Amino acid sequence: MNMTISPDELVTEPDGPLYAPRKKVFPQSVSGRFRSTKWRLMAACLGIYYLLPFVRWHRGLGAPDQAVLIDFPNRRFYFFFIELWPQEVYYFTGLLVLAAFTLFLMNALGGRIWCGYLCPQTVWTDLFYAVERLVEGDRREQMKADAGSMTIGRAGRRVLKHAIWLMIAWWTGGAWVLYFADAPTLVRDLATFQAPAIAYIWIAGLTASTYLLAGYMREQVCVYMCPWPRIQAALTDEWALNVTYKYDRGEPRCSVKKAFDIRALGEKAGDCVDCNQCVAVCPTGIDIRDGAQLGCIQCGLCIDACDAVMTKIGRKTSLIGYDNDINVQRRIAGKTEIFKPVRARTVVYVGLIAVVCAVMLYALMSRTLLDVNVLHDRNPVAVRLSDGSIRNGYTLRFLNKRGFDRVVAIDVDGPSDAKLHVIGVDSVTSDRPTIVLGRDQTTEFRVLVTSPFDEKAEKSVQIRFRVTDIGLGEVASATDHFLLP
């Protein structure tokens, strides 16, 4: 039997809208152990961020004394006693790898700990929420004002709120710029309008981004912009602790009075009284009772809200808490709860973190403060002199990472009877030139290596330049090739 389907019949309507407009979230204030933890971490994180540029660290005469400084003009990164050069960018790679493994470990142990407590978006959004409640009131007052008409009082409070937001955002952007220049000097220059234009541009851009992300976009950043919720969902397992509604204990939901009557008849009644306090306090506006969701940043505020309600009605707390899927099934089966923080996944992560830390620590402790690089002349690569000898030219770049000048001697190994001459430098000994390297800087010299012609010599001979600190005995070397014309 032949059947024909018209093009119109191939078109199917979607089950729902492809785009859901944002519903404004009005989180209610809450108190409890998780809220207190978030306040402490917020104070610590913001305190470090805002005040760290003003911490001093003495490095010697002529060196910057700012403890943490990204010095682009001099191509240096200072972190207390550590000074990194552009050639040591692999340390930053190591830090990124370490941060990734740490996030993986956090996720394996306690879900989105980073998102709920330490993420900059969470920290500044929390701060903006606190200002909003201080100026406009808590959830009910805000919802009532939002649904009503604009009044003079409401307009004044809104202007005040946005003014405080802008001040916080402005200081946030200004604090970031202070990491790239001497903080007290830059603050004075900014106040007197003598700072470089690029500083004002960056502050304006960072102020705008902080104001928009923390003041307006808020949970939208977590749900739509941030990739970590999607990544961590692929990394989690059934043993990971996540903020969970314990439906085995909470269902079926019913009021306190109804639950009393149901239990009097010997039937099961859940502990959840459907008060929606867990939804009211959620900064992303989700219902934790619907299960794992992309919008849940696992901040634990719903735990505080639910515990407060359970305490008031005389029921056991932790109806919402950090739990895993295995324990839910074990409780249903009448078994005891078990937790396994030490398992293959976490052991691997801890091992990887330990390896990365050990490698970075070893590299840092064994790093040399004297270095040399060599670049062979390209045109011509070799020259035959009038007496028949062969000469090659090189450019040597010396790195003196110490805070004082040093005198170094240069030796060359490779071609037979080779002689080294540093252009523009007069040395006491012609066979072993000595030069002075300035403190904490890179110095380049052009050198010429001459060797008698030997018919049996190979067309390419490895050559090694050795640089020795006369006073400290430190040695650095670099290799290249000595070529025949």
N, C-alpha and C positions, 0 to 999 in steps of 0.2 A: 504494500500500500504506500503510495507516494504522499508525502506530507510537505507542505510549503509553509514557511514561517515568514511573515512580513517583517520588514526592518523595524516597524514600530513595536512588534512583540519582543524584539531582542533587548529593548531598552527597559531597564528595571529601575524603579525608584529606590533611593537609599532609605535605609531604616530610620535615619534621623539626619539632622543637619550636619553638614561637613564642618561647619565652624560654629562653636558655641561662644556667644559673647561673654565677656568676663562678668562675673558676679562679684561685686565689691565685698571684701572681707573686713569685718569689724571684730578683731580678736578681743576677747574679754581678758581683763587682768586676772592673774591667778597667783597663788602663793604655794610654796611647797619645796621639797628638796631639789627637784629638777630646775624649777624656776630660780632658786637661790644659786644653784651651780651655774646656770647661764649668766646671772648677774655677775658672779665672781669672774668667770672667764671673759665676759665682755669688758669688765674693768681692767683685767690684766692685759688683754689683747690691745685695747685702745690705748692704755697707758704706755705699753711698749711702743706702739706705732707712733704716737704723738711725741713722746719724750726722748726716744732713742737718738734722734739726730743731735740732741744737745749734750749727750754723754761724751766726755773727753777721754782720750787715751794718749798718753805721752809716747811719742816714737822717736824723739831725738830732735836736734836742731834742724830746722828747715823742712821737716816732714809735717804733714797735716795731723792735727791732734783730735780730729773727730773720730769717735770709736767706730762708726759704720759710715763709710763714704764710698760712693761710686764716682770716681774721679775720671770723667771722660777726657778732659783736656790732656791729662798726663797718662791716660790709659792704665789706670790702677783701680783695684777694688780693695778697700781696707775693711777688715772685720776684726776689731780689737787687735790682737797680736799677729793676725794673719794679713799678709799683703800678697795679693794675687796679680799676676801680669797677664797680658793678652795671650801669651803662649801657654798659660795654665788654665785655659777655658775648660779643660776636661774635668776640673773640680766641680764646675757648675753642672756638667753632665752627670757626674756622680751624685750630686745633690738631687737632681731631678729623678734619677733612678731610685734613690733612697726614699724620696717623697712618694713615689708611685708604690713601692713595696709597703711603705707604712700605711698608705690608704688601703691597700689590699688587706693588710693585717687588721686594721680597724674594722673593715667590712666583715671579715671572717669572724671577728669576736663580737661586735656590737652593732652591726649594720651601718647606717649612715651617721656615725658619730661626728664626722667632719661636718656634714651638712647641718646637723642640729645644733652644734655648739661652737665651731671654730671657723666656719666659712665666712669670709668678709661680707658677703651678701646677707647672711643671717645676722651677723653682729651689728651691722649698720641699720638693717631693717628693724631689729629689736630696739635700737636706740631711737629711731624715728617713731616707732610705735609708742615708746615711753613718753616722748615729747608730745605726741598727739593726745594721749590720755591725760597728760598733765594740763594741757591747754583746753581741750574740748570735752573732757570727761571720758567715762568708760564706754563700753559697748552700747548700752541702752541710750545714753545721752547722744552718742554719735549717730546712731541709727535714727533716732527721733529728729535730730537736727537735719540729717541728710534727706529725710522724707518731707520735712517742712519747707516753708518758704524762707528766703534770705532775709535776715534782720540785721540791724546795725550791730548788735552784740555778736551775732554769729559771724558777720563779716570781719569784725575786729579780731575775734579769736582766730579766725582762719588766717588773717594777715600775720598775726603774731606767730602762729604755728609755722607758716612758710618762711618767715624771717629767721626763726631759730633753725629750721632745716637748712636754709641757705648758709647760715653761719657755720653749722657743723660740716656741711659739704665743702665750704670754702676752706676751712681749716684742714679738712681731710686732704684736699688737693694741694694745699700749701705745705703740709707735712711731708707729702711724697716728694715734692721738689727739693725739700731740705736735705734729702739723702744724696743729692748730686752736687752739693756745694757746701761750704762752711755755713752751718745753720745760723749762728748768731749774726754773722756778717750779712747773709742773705735776708734775714728778717729785717735788719736795719735798712738794707737797700730797698726792700719791697715797701717798707713803711714810708720811705722818703722818695719813692718813685724813681730810684736810680738803678734798679735791677735790670738785667737784660730783658728784652722783649719776649724772648722765648720762655722765660720763667712765668710771665703773666699769661702767656698763651696756654702753657701746660696747666697752670692753676685753674684757668677758666674752663678748660676742657674736662679736667678731673672733677671740678666742682659741679659742672652740669651732669656728668655721668653719675656721680654719687647721688645727687638730688633726684634724678630721674629713676635710677635703679632702686634706691631705698625708699623714696617717697611715693612713687607712682607704680612702677612695674612690680616690685615686691615679689609675691609668690609666682608671678609669671616668669620670672628669671629662672626659678627652680624647675618649673614644669616644662617650659618650652625652650629656654636658651641653654641651660646647663647640660653638658653631656654625661656628667657623673651618675645621675640616677639610672640611666640606661646601661652604663658600663657596669655599675655595681650589681645590677639585677642579674647580669650574666656571671658574676663572680661569687655570688652568695650560695650557700648550701643549706641543708635542712637543720644544721647544728648552729647556725649563726643566730645570735639573739637580736630580735627586732621588737620594736614597740608593737604589741599585739593585744587585740581584744580577745579575752579568753571566752569564746562563745560556748565552750562546754560548760562553763559555770554561769554565764550571763543569760543564756536563752532557756526558756522563752521569756521575753521581757514583759514586765507587768508592774503596776504600781505597788507601793508598800502595803497598802490595805488589801489589794487583790492577792498579792503574794502570800499574805498571812492566811487568807481564807483558803487558798489553793493548798497550801502546806498542811492546813488543818484537816483537809480531806485526804492527806497522804499522797498527794500528787506533787510532781516536780515544778518548781517555779524558779525562774532565773533571778540572779542578783541585780541585773540591769533594770533600772526603773525608768529608762527612756527619758532621762532629764535633759539630754542633749548638751550637757555641760562640756563634754569632750569635744563636741563640734564648735561650741561657742568660743573656746580658748584656742582653737587651732589656727596658727598663723597662715595656713594655706587653705583653710575652709573645708577640709575634707572630713568625712565621717570614718573614724578608725574602725568602726564596727563593720564596715563593708569589706574589710580585709586589706591585704597589701596593695598599696596604690603608689603611683609615680609621684603624686604630690606630697606624700608623707616624708618630711625631713627628719622624723624621729627625734624631735626635740624633747619629748617627754612631758610636755605641758598637759596633755590629756590625762596622763597618769596622775599628776597633781590634782587636777580637777575631779577626776573620778574618785581618788582616795578621799578627798574632802567630803564628797557626797556619801560614800560608804561609811565613813566615820560618823557622820550625822545620823544616819539611819541604823547604826549599830551593826553593820555587816563587815565582813572581812575585807580588808583593802586588797590592792593589786588585782582588781578585776581587769584593769588594763595595766600591762607591765612589759618589761623586757622578757620575751619568751621565744621559743622556737616551735616549729611544726611538730617535731618529734614528741615534745612534752604534751602538746594538746592531745595527740593520739594516745599517749600513755595514760593521761588522766581519764580519758574516755574509757580506756580498758581497765581502769582501776589500779594502775601501776604507779610507782613513785616517779617523781621528776628526776631527770639526770641532765647534767651539763658537761660538756667536753670541750673546754677551752684549749686543751692540748690534744691535737689530732694532726693527721698528716699535713693538712693544708696550712695550719698555723705554724707547725714546726718548719715547713719549707719556707714560709714567709720570714720567720724569725731568722732562719739560717741565711737566707739571701740578704736580709738587712745586716746581719753580723758580718757577712763577707764583704759587702759594699763598704761598711764602716771601717773594717780592717784594712781594706785596700786603700781607701782614702787616707786613713790615719798613717799608714806606712808611707804612702806617697808624700804626705805632708811632712812627716818627720825626716824622711830621707831626701827631700828636695834640695837641690843645690842652689846656692845663692850666687854662683858664678856660672855663666853659660856662654857658649860661643857657637855661632852659625857661620857657614861658609857658602859663598856663591861664586862659581867659576865664571870668568869672563867668557862671553859668547863670540865676540867678533873682534880680533881673532882669538881662537881658543889657545893657540900656542905661537911663539915667535922664535925663529932661529937667529941668533946674534952673529956678529961678524967673526967672532972667534969659534963659531960652530956650536956653542952651548945653546940649550933650549930654555926658554923662559915662559912660564905661565903666570897669568894674573888672577887674583882673587879679591873678593871683598869679604872681610871678616866683620861680623857684627857681634859685639861683646855686650853682655848683660850683667851689670853689677847691681844685685838686688839688696846690697847692704846700704846702711845709712851713712857711710863714710867713703872717702876716696880710697882706692887701693892701687898698688903698683904690681903689675903682672909681667911675666916673661913669656915669650912665645917661642916654642920649639916646633920643628917640622921633622916628620919621619916619612920615609918612602923612597924617593929618588936618591940615588947614590950621590954623595958629596953635594947635596942640595944646600943652597944658601938662600936665606930669607931676608928680604928688605921691606921695611914698612915705610911707605911713601910719606914724607913730611915729618918723620920722626927720627931724631938723632939718638943713637944708643951708644952706651959705653962699650958694649961688646957687639961686634958686628955679626957674630954667629948666633947670638941670642938676644934679639931686640927686647927692650923693656918699654912699656907704655903705662900711662896713668889713666885709670878709668874713674870717671866721676861717680859720685854716690847716687844710688837709686836712679840709674839712667841707662839708656842704650847708647853705645858708641860704635861708630863704623870707621874702619881703616881699610885702605887699599894696600895690598901686599903683593910683592913679586917674588916668585920662587924660580931660581936658576939652577940648572943641573948640567954638567958636562955631557956632550953628546956621546952616546954609546951605541955602536951599530947593533949590538946584540940585545939592546934594551927593548922591552915590549912597548907597543904603541900607547898603552894605557897602564899606568902604575898607580896603585892606591896611595894617596897622600893623607897624612894625619897631622892636624894642627893641635898642639897641646898648649894650654894656657895655664900657668901656675902663679898663684898669688904668692909673692915673695915673703910676705909677713905671716900669713895664716896657713900657707901650704895647700890651700884648696886647688884642685885641678879640674879643668874642663877640657873637652876635646871635641873635634868635629872632623869628619873625613870627606874627601872628595877624590878626584883623579888628576894625575899629572899626565898630560897628553903630549904626543909628538906632533909636529906640523904635518 
